[in-house]
Amino acid sequence: MESLNLEILLIKNLLTVSILLFLITGKAQAQFPEILIPKTAIIQYAGSIGYLSAGAGYPLFKNKRGNLDFNYGFVPAGKGGPLHIASIKFAYRPIEIKLKDWGRIYPLNPGAFLSYHFGKEFDLHWDKSQYEKGYYWWSSALRPHISVSNELKLNGKKLFRGSKINSLSIYSEFNTNELYMVSYLQNMGGLGLSDIFKLGFGVRLGF
């Protein structure tokens, strides 16, 4: 019951953060340079960046097919935490399928991201007084990932008439990191692809 209450509280907090991002962005347009103002608010479930995470994003390139997102995620104690995770994510949408004037599908979006775990049990480098140089080649705090996602993007002007929401996107994302991939290559008989790829689901509001 305590774990459930913590999860409900976490969901409420992340929703509050997303709403605040939306409101702040609208008010900030007259105060900050346009390039600094986030254009999207994101909530994601799972996917290696937290049990739940929230963040803000920026479109990239003239065609706005690229995304640069900044997320904060949390894993409660009942799900293996507590863990606090920050991430910076990039993805590109090379293929676009238009659904008349009410939406678009992006079926295969390659990407990459970095995640950082906060806490005294995590560090960028292993303690040299305890381990020889190169004994552990990976960092316990920083994880580079590769990803592939798909996205359904709906026209916000038709869904939310009179609001500042331009789009509503629903997406899923598979990802893996360098430690998982090396472990898989070294132990292909004992690990399957389902062991090294993680799946996340998210919602993105564009404004």
N, C-alpha and C positions, 0 to 999 in steps of 0.2 A: 504494500500500500504506500509506503514511504517513497519507494522508487517511482511509482506511478504519479504521485503528487509532484515529485521533482521534475518528471518529464512534462507534466502539464504546465508547471511554472516555467520551464525552459521554453516551451512552445509559445507561451504568452509573451515572454521576454523577447524572443526573436521576432515575433509579429510586431511588437511594439517598436523594435529597432527598425524594421522595414518601413513601417508607417512614418516614423520620424525621419528616415532617409528621404522618403517621398516628400514630406512637408518641407524639410530643410532645403531640398533641392529646388523646390518651387520658389521659396523665399530668397534663395541665394543667387538667383539669376541676375538680380540687379546689383549685387554686391561683389561678386567674384568674376574673374575672367571665365569666359565660356568653357575653355578647355579644362578647367579644374572641376567643373560641376558634373557629378555622376549622372548618367542618363538611364541607368537601370537599377532596380532594387531586386535582390535575389534571396530566396529561401531554398535551401537544399537539405534533403534527407539522405544520410549516409554518403558513401562515395569517397572515403578516405580522408575527409576534411572535417569530421565530427559526426556525432549521431544526428545532430541538427546544426545547421550553420546559416548565417545571414551575411549579406554583403552588398556591395555596390559595384557597378561596372561602367565601362566606357566603350563605345563603338570605335572601331579602328578602320582606317582606309576610306577612300571616297565612296566605295560601295557599301560601307558599313557591314561588311561580311565578317569582320574580325571582332573579337571581344577581348577586353582586358578586365578581369574581375579581381576584387579584393574581398576576401571572406574571413569571418571569424567563426569557428566551430567549437562545440562543446560536447564532451562525452560524459554522461552522468555516471556515478559510482555503480549503479545497477547494470550498466552496459559495458563495464570494463574501465571506467575512469576513477576519479574525475580527471579529464584531460582538457586542455585548452590548446587550440590549434589555429594558427593563422596561415592563410594561403594566398598566393597570387597565381591567377590562371589565365592562360591564353587559349583561344580556340578560333578556328576559321571555318567558314561555311562555303565550300567550293560549289556545291550543287543546290540549286533553288527550284522548287516546284511551286508554281503559283496556283492558288485555289480561288480563282476569280478575284474579287476585291475584298474578300473577308479573311484571307489567311495565306500562309506559305508553309511549306514543309522543307526542312533541311535534313536530308536522310543520313548523311555521313560527314561528320565534322571532326577532323583531326585536331588534337590539341596537346598542350603540355602545361604542367604546373609544378610549383614548389610548395611544400607544406612544412611548417615549422611547429614543433611541439614545445610548449613552455613548461617549465618545472625543473626543480633541482636534479631530478633523475635523468634529465635529457641534456645533452651537450653537443656542440658542434664537433668537438674533438675528444678522443679518448684520453684519459689521464696518462701522461707519459711516464709518471712514476710507477704506474702499475702495469702498463702494457708497452711492449717494444713498438717502435715506429713501424707502421704497416701491419701490425697484428690484426687489427680490425680496420678494414678499408672504408667502412661505411660510417656515417654519422648517426647517432641515436636521435638527434633532434631534427635534422633536415632531410627531407625526402624529395627527390625529383621524380616526377610521374610523367607518363604519356597517357593520352586518353583518346577516346572516340565517342562521339555523342550523336544523338538525333534530336530534332526539335520541331515542335508544332507552334508556329507563331500566328496569333490571331489579331485581327484589326481592333485595337482598343477603342477607336472612335465609333465603331459600330456596337461594341459590347457595352461601353461606358459612355453613353452620350452626354456631352456637356462637361466631362471630366478632363483632367490633364493626362490621363493614361493613354498613351499612343498604341501600346501593344501589350498582349498577355501571352507569354510563352510557357509551354510545358515541355520539359526535356528529360531525357535519361542519358546517363554517362557511364561507360565502362572505363576503368583505368587500372594501371599497375605501376609499380615503381622498380627502381634498379635493383633493390635487394630481393624482391620477389622474383624478378627475371633471372638473376644469377642463381638463386636457389633452385628455380625450375630447371635451368640448364644443367646444374650439377646433380640433380636428383629427378630426372625425367620419369623414372620408373615409379617414384613414390608420390609425385605431385602432378596434378592435372591442371589444365588451364583455369578451371573453376576455382582452384586454390589460390591463384595469383592475381586474378582479375576481380576487382570490386565494382559494385554497381550502386549508383546514386540516382536520385530523382529530384528535380527541382522545378521551381516556378520563378519566372522572371517578368517583372513589370517594367515596361519602357515608358519614359515620359520626356 
